[in-house]
């Protein structure tokens, strides 16, 4: 064990060892981000790091001490002991493992202006909170130089790239195979894409669960979809509907004209007390300029509830929708990235989004006679008071 610790300490250097002692300090436990430049980490700290290395080399390392910052007095010289076992435990932390040779994490995200950038910065915040690392983030343009990007990532010992959005994912096309790519906030267009990560589309199981909470008498979910874009999602939806005691009635439309013909017929034959229409992320059957206005009008006139996988539809009149909790999405992506760094070689696919927030349109709910009681909690309410 002593030889292992000696080897690791030599590799990570004094700065990382000092960070490890801070990680078990009261300041670290309160969520602070200490570094070697904090008050109190001066000459005494550097001398103690040298003393630790000497004691490990000599074999006299059953208990070592490191200066840490007290939460009640950040400039004190308080010294808290850290045992060899504690040090070894800290060295096993995923963020430290990344820093001592197993690789680092990078994030690629679309180079867009505010307010669109805010979603990506929230995801990055979640990644950093879970990894406890300041990850390197790269805004990428549609015509990014992938060769130059690959060189930069290799220079920084990047092991995993988290690619946000379709633009971020496209930028990974020229990366070395040794760099694992995890996608976040993208829509899977077909199984052939062979993408790993977390999709932008909500898990149908969570959508249907919320639907049953709002409408306990509901028995059937009606959906129109394009198999080339949503076949993988419909497979999940069938299982989710069965688990909720629902019938999933599916209708195929491979072009906008077919979808435009189907929706009026489906609403005309639906029972407003027992049926609901679901709008998935599908650019063919949920086209925004023609199909969406028509579907919203049919829902309003017939009283058949309409719910969506896109929270923007709630502003326009859909009853409710579920969308990403960006910080939690970042944490989930970070957990997957750290698993890769720690040697988990399991083959991954794109999974639906489970870190969700819910939006509701109270005007639509009132129109349909739906009583939203205090037990129904929502993250966003439209129209806004």
Secondary structure, DSSP 8 states (H G I E B T S, - for coil): -HHHHHHHHHHHHHHHHHHHHHHTSHHHHTT----TTSTT-SHHHHHHHHHHHHHHHHT--SEEEEE---SS-TT---EEEEEHHHHHHHHTSHHHHIIIII-EEEEEEE---TTTHHHHHHHHHHHHHHH-S--EEEEE-TT--HHHHHHHHHHTTEEEEEEEHHHHHHTTTTS-TTSEEEEEEE----GGG---EEEEEE-HHHHHHHHHHH-TT--EEEEEE-HHHHHHHHHHHHHHHHHTT-EEEEEE-SSHHHHHHHHHHHHHH--TTTEEEEE-S-TTTT-TTTHHHHHHHHHHHH--EEEES-THHHHHT-SEEEEE-HHHHHHHHHHHHHHHHTT------EEEE-SEEEEEEHHHHHHTT----TT---SEEES--
